[in-house]
């Protein structure tokens, strides 16, 4: 062969596709997925068969695990010893397998995830129940194939006298397929199998009257019957597994949570560590200590609580944030007819019943052949005993055994097996009593043959045999159900008080967007002085709040930021706060316009929004309770050329006053504004002249007074009653005397209920002028007020605000 013939020029995709396809087929069929008939993966089947072949069974003593692993590798499973030993260990772990096929002496791991001792230290044998998986295997009940080196044979499936796939479940990942079948209660599964045999068209709902749902070796509470039903119908479904927890009272009015069962496949040590981390990191308040008190009597984890802690609230937090409660997803894939199939409960039971029919039929044929062969020999022996003297004489005259067999075959008409039995007959059998025994055996064999032939002739009798054997397994191995099943998945509600230590703090928000939470101690140490802030900045809000409350920040773009106060950075009074942009992403030109704190989002409370272009929107307050805090959320739909100028929290029956730059004021009832959704734009609040815009939106009372400031530095005080109560979308009433030359333009109108307020006027040059409301007397709508600042010196007034106390 030349070198060019040795190499083939093939596309890489084709080669990879072919090789990976073969590999995938191998690991799907021969490694990771269980067979639908006996519920075992190849490695598990080989371990059990090797132990059975070596006589390492229940009624005999334990044998070193290394010997079994060596047998499995040497005879059936040419893979690494660790993969075989790991599979063997898992089959012996009471917290992983509902009915263990292997019993092990020594350290076989723990529910904390500790590894088992090395195989040279441990000993194992088959358990009694795995004897039921292998029973009658020597009676040609299942197909055998050659092992990897053709030195012996191994079974392709075990006889499996009970539906092991459902009883012990399975988990595995192969190429393109994964399986997740939970363990079930043996008695329930057998009852369902019998029901399916009695009524092959029964529905899943009918089967669920006997098979309630999974039954995990670690117990726990299963929630979600609908998820179980979906899984049993389609092969896929989702349930919740919850730990068994009791709330116990201690002395001194304290309580503790005692966990005695945890969800299936949860590592207890990791669970305890996670709960303790929640305590240490103060993610939850009220836990004083987490202890693992598990000993040989059973699992016990104690979560000791502080005095007056909310036990139910803390338990709900632990359910939600640790593996004290987990989701379990059914994915019932098994190998059926050499293919991976997603199977429902009915299909799994049918596959098992079909397998049992084949097993019992093959066993019956085997027993029938043996019985007929024996009957033939018994007939020959009885015939020989009736002509015993002639037979003995014929044998004595013969040269050897072969000659003797030929002579008695030709002379008396015996067959080869009969003549073999006669010449091998021991002398003591030639007694009178033996003919009686033979006759009795012949009768017994005739009865047995009739019985076996009846089973083969009748499907009904075949099914009756399977049911009888299933019931016998049920009677022998049944135990109590461990998992409790509840109909609905309980929604977990966590009170803020559980998560957050209740503490009174001070929250400050500046116009430039610096936010901080300050403790009363830090505020007291500074005596409320020396507040850290940039020179050009100003305080937007100073709020006395509690850490269990929420801060709402509104921006000029119509967005709002929902910020639980306990999540705000805790910063000293004398230090600059954290910029809001480092907490939540905002646009470059987006600015904060309002800060408010909320204790709880109650019904019949509203938010009223007022925009620069005169739009007014009213929405229910509880729409603004957010679940996600990581980004700004839409508060009001603001058009591109518009912006939000103010937000008010109302009871729905207030009076609103809108003031415009050209000096128009419109007062109307809040009830004129209809309630709309969170993302709506609202309705027209005031009819603006061309070029005019709203400078202030106010919630007013008839007895209030208004303070108006113009861009030229003029200040005027007037009563709210000057503006008659009108309806929305009107032009409003004038509040300035119109000047032909250099007319005043309103910068801000503020509502004042007392005369003690101080106000700050800021010019375009950054100059600030402080004024007292009490310094100005009340005027009517037609004057322009008196000057508080000189426009020629300070520049045009651009901003006005009330000084925060």
C-alpha positions in Angstrom: 0.0 0.0 0.0 1.5 3.4 -1.0 1.5 6.3 1.3 -1.1 8.1 -0.8 -3.5 5.2 -0.3 -3.1 5.3 3.4 -4.3 8.9 3.7 -7.8 10.1 2.7 -8.6 13.7 1.8 -11.9 14.3 3.7 -13.6 17.5 4.8 -13.1 18.3 8.5 -16.9 18.8 9.1 -17.6 15.4 7.7 -15.0 13.6 9.8 -15.9 15.5 13.0 -19.6 15.0 12.4 -19.1 11.3 11.9 -16.8 10.7 14.9 -18.8 12.9 17.2 -22.0 11.2 16.1 -20.6 7.8 17.0 -19.3 9.1 20.3 -22.7 10.7 21.1 -24.5 7.5 20.3 -22.2 5.6 22.6 -22.5 7.8 25.6 -26.3 8.2 25.1 -26.8 4.4 24.9 -23.9 3.0 26.9 -23.1 5.5 29.7 -25.2 8.3 31.0 -28.9 7.4 30.6 -30.8 4.6 32.3 -32.7 1.8 30.6 -36.5 2.3 30.9 -36.8 -1.4 31.8 -34.5 -1.9 34.8 -33.7 1.8 35.5 -30.0 1.2 35.5 -27.1 2.7 33.6 -24.5 0.2 32.2 -22.0 0.8 34.9 -24.6 0.1 37.7 -25.9 -3.0 35.9 -22.3 -4.3 35.5 -21.5 -3.7 39.2 -24.7 -5.6 40.4 -24.1 -8.4 37.9 -20.5 -8.8 38.9 -21.4 -9.0 42.6 -24.1 -11.5 41.8 -21.8 -13.6 39.7 -19.2 -13.7 42.4 -21.8 -14.7 45.0 -21.3 -11.4 46.9 -25.0 -11.4 47.9 -27.2 -10.5 50.9 -27.1 -13.8 52.7 -23.2 -13.9 52.7 -20.6 -11.8 54.3 -19.2 -8.4 53.1 -16.3 -8.4 50.6 -13.7 -5.8 49.9 -14.9 -3.1 47.5 -11.6 -3.2 45.6 -12.2 -6.8 44.7 -15.6 -6.0 43.2 -14.2 -3.0 41.3 -11.4 -5.2 39.9 -14.0 -7.8 38.7 -16.1 -5.1 37.1 -13.1 -3.5 35.3 -11.6 -6.9 34.3 -14.7 -8.5 33.0 -17.3 -6.0 31.9 -16.4 -2.3 32.2 -13.1 -1.2 30.7 -13.0 2.2 32.3 -11.3 3.9 35.3 -11.6 2.4 38.7 -12.8 5.6 40.3 -15.8 5.9 38.0 -16.8 2.3 38.9 -16.2 2.8 42.7 -18.0 6.2 42.7 -21.1 4.6 41.1 -20.9 1.7 43.6 -20.7 4.2 46.5 -23.6 6.2 45.2 -25.8 3.0 45.1 -25.0 2.6 48.9 -25.8 6.1 50.0 -29.1 6.3 51.9 -29.5 10.1 51.3 -29.1 9.6 47.5 -30.9 6.4 46.8 -34.4 5.6 48.1 -33.8 1.7 48.2 -30.1 1.1 48.2 -29.0 -1.8 45.9 -25.6 -2.0 47.6 -24.8 -2.3 51.3 -21.5 -0.9 52.4 -19.4 -1.2 55.5 -17.0 1.7 56.3 -17.1 5.4 55.3 -19.3 5.7 52.2 -19.4 9.6 52.3 -21.9 11.9 53.9 -24.7 14.3 53.2 -22.1 17.1 53.8 -20.4 16.1 50.6 -17.5 14.3 52.2 -16.0 11.7 49.9 -16.1 7.9 50.7 -13.0 6.1 52.0 -10.8 4.5 49.4 -12.1 1.2 48.1 -9.3 -0.7 49.8 -10.9 0.2 53.2 -14.6 -0.4 52.5 -16.5 -3.6 52.1 -19.8 -4.2 50.2 -22.4 -6.7 49.2 -25.7 -6.7 47.4 -28.7 -5.7 49.4 -31.8 -7.8 49.7 -33.8 -5.6 47.3 -31.1 -5.8 44.6 -31.6 -9.6 44.7 -35.0 -8.8 43.3 -33.4 -7.0 40.4 -31.3 -10.1 39.6 -33.7 -12.9 40.4 -34.0 -15.6 37.8 -31.2 -14.1 35.6 -29.7 -17.6 35.2 -33.0 -18.8 33.7 -32.4 -17.2 30.4 -34.8 -14.4 31.3 -32.8 -11.6 29.6 -30.6 -11.4 26.5 -26.8 -11.7 27.1 -24.1 -10.4 24.9 -20.3 -11.0 24.8 -18.2 -8.7 27.1 -15.6 -6.4 25.7 -12.9 -9.1 25.2 -15.3 -12.0 24.3 -14.1 -14.0 27.4 -17.6 -14.1 29.0 -21.1 -12.8 28.7 -23.0 -10.0 30.4 -26.7 -9.1 30.4 -28.1 -6.2 28.3 -30.8 -5.6 31.0 -31.6 -7.2 34.4 -34.9 -9.0 35.0 -36.0 -6.3 37.6 -38.8 -7.8 39.7 -39.9 -4.2 40.6 -40.0 -0.9 38.5 -36.6 0.3 39.6 -36.4 3.4 37.4 -39.3 5.1 39.2 -38.4 3.6 42.6 -34.8 4.8 42.7 -34.9 7.5 40.0 -31.9 8.5 38.0 -29.9 11.6 37.0 -27.4 12.0 34.2 -26.1 14.2 31.4 -25.1 12.8 28.0 -24.7 14.4 24.5 -27.8 16.4 23.7 -29.8 14.6 26.4 -30.1 14.8 30.1 -32.3 13.0 32.6 -33.7 13.9 36.0 -36.1 11.2 37.3 -36.9 11.5 41.1 -37.2 8.5 43.4 -40.7 7.2 44.4 -42.3 5.1 47.0 -42.0 1.4 46.2 -45.6 0.5 47.3 -47.1 3.4 45.3 -45.2 2.5 42.1 -46.2 -1.2 42.4 -49.8 -0.2 43.0 -49.7 2.0 39.9 -48.1 -0.8 37.8 -50.8 -3.2 38.9 -53.4 -0.6 38.0 -51.9 -0.1 34.6 -51.9 -3.9 34.0 -55.6 -4.1 35.1 -56.5 -1.1 32.9 -54.0 -0.4 30.1 -55.8 2.8 29.1 -56.0 4.4 32.5 -55.1 8.2 32.6 -52.4 9.9 34.5 -55.0 11.4 36.9 -56.2 7.9 37.7 -52.7 6.7 38.3 -52.1 9.7 40.6 -54.8 8.3 42.9 -52.2 5.7 43.9 -48.8 7.3 43.0 -49.0 10.6 44.8 -45.7 12.0 43.6 -41.9 11.6 44.3 -40.7 10.3 47.6 -37.2 11.5 48.3 -34.8 9.6 50.6 -34.1 12.9 52.5 -37.9 13.5 53.0 -38.9 17.2 53.0 -42.1 18.7 51.7 -42.9 18.7 48.0 -45.1 21.6 46.7 -46.9 21.7 43.4 -49.2 18.9 42.4 -49.7 20.6 39.0 -45.9 20.3 38.3 -46.1 16.6 39.2 -49.1 16.1 36.9 -47.3 17.8 34.0 -44.2 15.7 34.5 -46.3 12.5 34.6 -48.1 13.5 31.4 -45.3 15.0 29.3 -42.1 13.9 31.1 -41.2 17.5 32.2 -42.5 19.5 35.2 -41.3 21.7 38.0 -41.9 21.3 41.8 -40.5 22.9 44.9 -38.8 20.8 47.6 -38.9 22.5 51.0 -37.0 21.5 54.2 -38.9 20.2 57.3 -38.6 23.0 59.8 -40.1 23.4 63.3 -40.2 26.7 65.2 -39.4 25.9 68.9 -39.8 28.3 71.9 -36.9 28.8 74.2 -36.6 30.4 77.6 -36.7 34.1 77.8 -39.2 34.6 75.0 -36.7 33.5 72.3 -37.3 31.0 69.5 -35.2 28.7 67.3 -35.7 27.1 63.9 -35.0 23.4 63.9 -34.4 21.7 60.5 -34.7 17.9 60.5 -35.1 17.2 56.8 -33.4 19.0 53.8 -34.2 18.9 50.1 -32.9 16.1 47.9 -29.3 16.5 46.6 -28.6 19.5 48.8 -25.2 19.6 50.6 -26.0 20.1 54.3 -22.6 21.7 55.1 -23.0 24.2 52.3 -26.5 25.0 53.4 -25.4 25.6 57.0 -22.5 27.8 55.7 -24.9 29.9 53.5 -27.3 30.4 56.4 -24.4 31.5 58.7 -23.1 33.9 56.0 -26.6 35.5 55.8 -26.3 36.1 59.6 -22.7 37.4 59.4 -23.2 39.6 56.4 -26.4 41.0 58.1 -28.5 40.1 55.0 -31.1 39.1 57.5 -31.6 40.5 61.0 -32.5 38.4 64.0 -30.3 35.3 63.8 -27.9 34.9 66.7 -26.4 31.5 65.8 -26.5 28.7 63.3 -25.5 25.2 64.6 -25.3 21.8 63.0 -26.4 19.3 65.7 -26.6 16.3 63.4 -25.5 13.0 65.1 -26.1 9.3 64.6 -29.8 9.7 65.7 -30.5 12.0 62.7 -30.2 15.3 60.9 -30.7 18.4 63.1 -29.7 22.0 62.2 -30.6 24.7 64.7 -31.0 28.4 63.7 -31.2 30.3 67.0 -33.0 33.6 66.9 -32.6 36.8 68.8 -35.3 38.0 71.2 -38.4 39.3 69.5 -37.1 38.2 66.1 -39.8 37.3 63.5 -39.3 33.6 63.2 -41.7 33.1 60.2 -40.1 36.1 58.4 -36.6 34.8 58.9 -37.7 31.3 57.8 -39.2 32.8 54.6 -35.9 34.7 53.9 -33.9 31.4 54.3 -36.4 29.6 52.0 -35.9 32.2 49.4 -32.2 32.9 49.6 -30.7 29.5 50.6 -31.1 25.8 49.6 -33.6 25.4 52.5 -36.0 25.4 49.6 -35.1 24.3 46.0 -36.7 23.9 42.7 -36.7 20.4 41.1 -37.2 19.9 37.4 -38.4 16.6 36.1 -36.8 15.5 32.8 -37.8 11.9 32.4 -35.6 10.7 29.6 -34.7 7.0 29.4 -33.4 4.5 26.8 -36.4 2.7 25.3 -35.9 0.4 22.3 -32.3 1.6 22.1 -33.3 5.2 21.7 -33.4 8.1 24.3 -37.1 9.0 24.8 -38.8 11.6 27.0 -41.4 9.5 28.7 -44.4 10.2 30.9 -45.6 8.0 33.8 -47.8 5.8 31.6 -45.0 5.2 29.1 -42.5 4.3 31.8 -44.9 1.8 33.4 -45.8 0.3 29.9 -42.1 -0.1 29.1 -41.6 -1.9 32.5 -44.7 -4.1 32.0 -43.6 -5.1 28.5 -40.2 -6.0 29.9 -41.8 -8.1 32.7 -44.0 -10.0 30.2 -40.9 -10.9 28.2 -38.9 -11.9 31.3 -41.7 -14.1 32.7 -42.4 -15.6 29.2 -38.7 -16.5 28.8 -38.5 -17.9 32.4 -41.6 -19.9 31.8 -40.2 -21.4 28.6 -37.0 -22.2 30.4 -38.8 -23.9 33.3 -41.1 -25.7 30.9 -38.2 -27.1 28.9 -36.4 -28.2 32.1 -39.7 -29.8 33.4 -40.3 -31.7 30.1 -36.7 -32.9 30.0 -37.0 -34.2 33.5 -40.4 -35.8 32.8 -38.9 -37.7 29.9 -36.1 -39.0 32.1 -38.5 -39.9 35.0 -40.7 -41.8 32.4 -37.5 -43.8 31.3 -36.5 -44.6 34.9 -40.0 -45.8 35.8 -40.1 -48.0 32.6 -36.6 -49.3 33.5 -37.6 -50.2 37.0 -40.6 -52.2 35.6 -38.1 -54.4 33.6 -35.2 -54.1 36.0 -33.8 -57.6 35.8 -33.7 -57.6 32.0 -32.1 -54.1 32.0 -29.4 -55.2 34.5 -28.7 -58.4 32.5 -28.3 -56.3 29.3 -25.9 -53.9 31.0 -23.8 -56.8 32.5 -23.5 -58.4 29.1 -22.2 -55.1 27.6 -18.5 -54.2 27.1 -18.6 -50.6 28.4 -20.9 -47.7 29.2 -21.3 -46.7 25.5 -22.1 -50.3 24.5 -24.5 -50.6 27.5 -26.4 -47.4 26.4 -26.7 -48.7 22.8 -27.9 -52.1 23.9 -30.6 -50.9 26.2 -31.7 -48.3 23.6 -32.1 -51.0 20.9 -33.5 -53.7 23.1 -36.1 -51.6 25.2 -36.6 -48.5 23.0 -35.1 -45.9 25.5 -33.9 -42.6 24.1 -30.3 -41.3 24.6 -31.1 -39.1 27.6 -33.1 -41.9 29.2 -30.3 -44.5 28.6 -27.7 -42.1 30.1 -29.9 -41.7 33.2 -30.3 -45.5 33.5 -26.7 -46.4 33.2 -25.8 -43.6 35.6 -28.3 -44.9 38.2 -27.0 -45.6 41.6 -27.7 -49.0 43.1 -29.5 -47.7 46.2 -32.2 -46.2 43.8 -33.2 -49.8 42.9 -35.5 -50.1 45.9 -39.3 -50.4 46.1 -39.6 -47.0 47.6 -38.0 -45.3 44.7 -40.8 -46.2 42.2 -43.2 -44.3 44.5 -41.0 -41.3 44.6 -40.6 -41.3 40.9 -44.3 -41.6 40.4 -44.9 -38.7 42.8 -42.3 -36.7 40.9 -43.9 -37.5 37.5 -47.3 -36.3 38.8 -45.7 -33.1 40.1 -43.9 -32.5 36.8 -47.2 -33.1 34.8 -49.0 -30.6 37.0 -46.1 -28.1 36.6 -46.0 -28.5 32.8 -49.8 -27.9 32.6 -49.4 -24.8 34.7 -46.5 -23.4 32.7 -48.2 -24.2 29.4 -51.3 -22.4 30.7 -49.2 -19.3 31.5 -47.8 -19.3 28.0 -51.2 -19.8 26.4 -53.0 -17.0 28.3 -52.0 -13.3 28.5 -54.3 -13.0 31.5 -52.4 -15.7 33.5 -49.1 -14.2 32.5 -50.2 -10.8 33.9 -51.5 -12.6 37.0 -48.0 -14.1 37.6 -46.4 -10.6 37.2 -48.9 -9.0 39.6 -48.4 -11.8 42.2 -44.6 -11.3 42.1 -44.9 -7.5 42.3 -47.2 -7.8 45.4 -44.8 -10.2 47.1 -41.9 -7.6 46.6 -44.2 -4.9 47.9 -45.1 -6.9 51.0 -41.5 -7.7 51.7 -39.9 -4.2 51.2 -42.6 -1.6 51.8 -41.8 1.2 54.2 -43.3 4.5 55.3 -43.5 7.5 52.8 -40.8 10.1 53.7 -41.8 13.2 51.6 -45.0 15.1 52.3 -46.9 16.4 49.2 -48.7 19.8 49.2 -51.0 20.9 46.5 -49.8 24.5 45.9 -46.4 26.2 45.7 -46.5 28.7 48.6 -45.5 32.2 47.6 -42.8 33.5 49.9 -43.3 36.9 51.3 -40.5 38.6 53.2 -41.1 41.5 55.5 -38.6 44.3 55.3 -38.2 44.3 59.1 -36.6 40.8 58.8 -34.0 42.0 56.3 -33.2 45.4 57.7 -32.3 46.5 61.2 -34.8 49.3 62.0 -32.8 52.5 62.6 -33.7 56.2 62.4 -31.3 58.0 60.1 -31.0 61.2 58.1 -31.0 61.1 54.3 -29.7 64.1 52.3 -30.0 64.6 48.6 -28.3 67.5 46.8 -29.3 69.2 43.5 -26.2 67.9 41.8 -27.2 64.3 42.7 -25.1 63.5 45.8 -27.0 61.1 48.1 -26.1 59.8 51.6 -27.5 58.2 54.7 -26.1 59.5 57.9 -26.6 58.0 61.4 -28.2 60.2 64.2 -24.9 59.8 66.0 -22.8 61.3 63.2 -25.4 64.1 62.7 -25.4 64.8 66.5 -21.6 64.9 66.7 -21.5 67.6 64.0 -24.5 69.4 65.7 -26.1 69.5 62.3 -23.3 71.9 61.1 -20.5 71.6 58.4 -22.6 69.6 55.9 -20.3 68.4 53.2 -21.3 69.8 49.8 -19.7 71.4 46.8 -19.9 75.2 46.7 -22.0 75.4 43.6 -24.4 72.7 44.9 -27.4 73.0 47.2 -29.5 70.8 49.4 -32.6 69.4 47.6 -33.9 67.4 50.6 -33.0 66.6 54.2 -35.3 63.7 55.4 -35.7 62.2 58.9 -36.4 58.5 57.9 -36.0 54.9 59.0 -33.9 52.3 57.3 -37.1 50.2 56.6 -38.4 53.0 54.4 -37.9 53.8 50.7 -36.5 56.9 49.0 -38.0 58.0 45.7 -35.9 60.3 43.5 -37.5 62.0 40.4 -35.6 63.4 37.5 -36.4 66.1 34.9 -36.6 63.4 32.2 -39.6 61.9 33.8 -37.8 58.9 35.4 -37.7 57.9 39.0 -35.2 55.9 41.2 -36.6 53.5 43.8 -34.0 53.2 46.5 -34.6 51.2 49.8 -33.0 53.4 52.4 -31.0 50.6 54.0 -29.2 50.2 50.6 -28.0 53.8 50.6 -24.3 54.3 51.4 -23.8 55.1 55.1 -21.6 58.2 55.1 -20.7 60.7 57.8 -22.4 64.1 57.9 -19.1 65.9 57.3 -18.3 63.7 54.2 -19.5 64.2 50.6 -22.2 61.7 49.6 -22.1 59.2 46.8 -23.2 60.4 43.4 -26.5 58.9 42.2 -24.9 58.0 38.8 -22.6 55.5 40.6 -25.7 53.7 42.1 -28.0 54.0 39.0 -27.2 54.9 35.5 -28.7 58.2 34.3 -28.3 60.4 31.1 -25.7 63.1 31.1 -28.1 66.0 31.2 -30.5 64.3 33.6 -31.0 66.1 36.9 -32.8 65.4 40.2 -35.8 67.6 40.8 -37.6 66.0 43.8 -36.9 63.5 46.7 -39.5 61.9 48.9 -39.5 59.1 51.4 -42.2 56.4 51.7 -43.2 54.2 54.6 -45.7 52.1 52.7 -47.4 52.3 49.4 -51.1 52.7 50.4 -54.2 52.8 48.3 -56.1 56.1 47.6 -52.8 58.0 47.4 -51.7 59.6 44.2 -48.7 61.2 42.5 -49.3 64.4 40.5 -46.7 65.3 37.8 -46.4 68.8 36.2 -44.2 69.4 33.1 -42.7 72.6 31.6 -45.1 72.5 28.6 -48.1 72.5 31.0 -49.0 68.8 31.1 -50.5 67.4 34.3 -50.6 63.7 35.1 -52.1 61.9 38.1 -51.4 58.2 38.8 -52.0 55.8 41.7 -49.1 55.9 44.1 -48.8 52.1 44.6 -48.0 51.7 40.9 -44.6 53.1 41.8 -43.6 50.3 44.2 -40.7 48.7 42.3 -39.2 45.2 42.5 -35.9 46.1 40.7 -33.7 48.9 41.9 -30.8 48.7 39.5 -31.9 51.3 37.0 -34.1 54.3 36.6 -37.8 53.5 35.9 -40.4 55.5 33.9 -42.5 57.8 36.1 -44.2 59.8 33.4 -44.0 59.9 29.6 -42.2 63.2 28.9 -41.9 64.4 25.3 -38.5 65.1 23.9 -38.7 69.0 24.1 -40.6 68.9 27.4 -39.3 68.2 31.0 -40.7 67.4 34.4 -40.6 70.3 36.8 -42.4 69.0 39.9 -44.0 66.0 41.6 -46.5 66.0 44.5 -47.9 63.2 46.7 -51.6 63.9 47.2 -54.8 62.3 48.5 -56.6 63.0 45.3 -58.6 66.1 46.4 -56.1 69.0 46.5 -56.1 72.2 44.6 -53.3 72.8 42.0 -51.8 76.1 40.8 -49.7 76.4 37.7 -47.6 79.5 37.2 -46.0 80.5 33.8 -43.0 82.5 32.8 -45.2 85.2 31.2 -47.0 85.6 34.5 -50.2 83.6 34.2 -51.5 81.6 37.1 -54.3 79.0 36.8 -55.9 77.4 39.9 -58.0 74.3 39.6 -59.1 71.1 41.4 -56.9 68.0 41.3 -60.1 66.0 40.6 -60.2 67.6 37.1 -57.2 65.4 36.2 -58.3 61.9 35.5 -56.2 59.0 36.9 -53.9 57.3 34.3 -51.3 54.5 34.3 -47.6 54.7 35.1 -46.3 55.2 31.6 -49.0 57.7 30.4 -48.2 61.4 29.5 -51.2 63.0 31.2 -53.5 65.9 30.1 -53.1 69.6 29.3 -53.0 71.5 32.6 -52.8 75.1 31.2 -53.2 76.7 27.8 -49.9 78.5 27.2 -49.1 81.4 24.9 -46.5 80.9 22.2 -43.0 81.0 23.8 -44.4 80.7 27.3 -43.7 77.8 29.7 -44.7 76.6 33.2 -42.2 77.6 35.9 -44.0 76.3 38.9 -46.6 73.7 39.7 -48.0 73.9 43.3 -50.4 72.1 45.6 -52.1 75.0 47.4 -54.7 75.7 50.1 -57.1 78.7 49.9 -55.5 80.3 53.0 -51.9 80.0 51.6 -49.9 82.8 50.2 -47.7 82.8 47.1 -44.2 84.2 46.8 -43.2 85.2 43.2 -39.7 86.0 42.0 -38.9 87.5 38.6 -35.7 87.3 36.5 -35.0 90.9 37.3 -34.9 90.2 41.0 -38.4 91.5 41.9 -40.3 89.7 44.7 -44.0 89.9 45.4 -46.2 88.2 47.9 -49.9 87.6 47.2 -52.8 85.5 48.5 -53.9 82.3 46.7 -57.5 83.6 46.9 -56.5 86.3 44.2 -56.7 83.4 41.7 -60.3 82.2 41.3 -60.9 78.5 41.2 -61.2 77.6 37.6 -60.9 74.4 35.5 -57.8 73.0 33.8 -56.6 73.8 30.2 -57.5 77.6 30.6 -55.1 80.5 30.1 -55.3 81.6 33.7 -55.1 85.0 35.4 -52.2 87.5 35.0 -50.0 88.0 38.1 -47.7 90.7 36.8 -48.2 94.2 35.4 -47.1 94.0 31.8 -44.3 96.4 31.0 -43.6 97.4 27.4 -39.9 97.8 28.0 -37.9 95.0 29.7 -40.9 93.1 31.1 -40.6 90.9 34.1 -40.5 87.2 33.5 -41.4 84.8 36.4 -38.6 82.5 37.6 -40.5 80.8 40.4 -43.7 80.9 42.4 -43.6 79.2 45.8 -46.5 78.5 48.2 -46.0 79.7 51.8 -48.1 78.7 54.8 -46.2 80.8 57.3 -43.9 83.9 57.1 -40.9 82.2 58.7 -39.4 80.7 55.6 -36.1 81.8 54.1 -35.6 81.7 50.4 -32.5 81.8 48.2 -32.3 83.6 44.9 -29.4 82.6 42.6 -28.3 84.6 39.6 -26.7 83.4 36.4 -23.3 84.6 37.8 -23.7 82.2 40.8 -24.5 85.1 43.3 -26.9 84.1 46.0 -29.3 86.4 47.8 -31.3 85.3 50.9 -34.7 86.8 51.6 -37.3 86.4 54.3 -41.0 85.9 53.4 -41.9 88.1 56.4 -40.1 91.1 54.9 -42.7 91.5 52.2 -46.3 92.7 52.5 -49.2 91.2 50.6 -49.9 92.7 47.2 -52.6 92.1 44.6 -52.0 90.5 41.2 -51.4 93.7 39.3 -48.2 94.9 40.8 -44.6 93.8 40.0 -43.4 93.7 43.6 -40.2 95.2 45.1 -36.6 94.4 44.1 -34.6 92.0 46.3 -31.6 91.9 43.9 -30.1 94.4 41.5 -30.1 92.8 38.0 -27.2 95.0 36.8 -24.9 93.9 39.6 -25.8 90.2 40.3 -27.1 89.3 36.8 -30.4 87.7 35.9 -32.0 85.5 38.5 -32.2 81.9 37.3 -33.0 79.8 40.4 -35.1 80.2 43.5 -35.5 77.7 46.3 -36.7 77.5 49.9 -33.8 76.9 52.3 -33.9 73.5 53.9 -34.1 73.6 57.7 
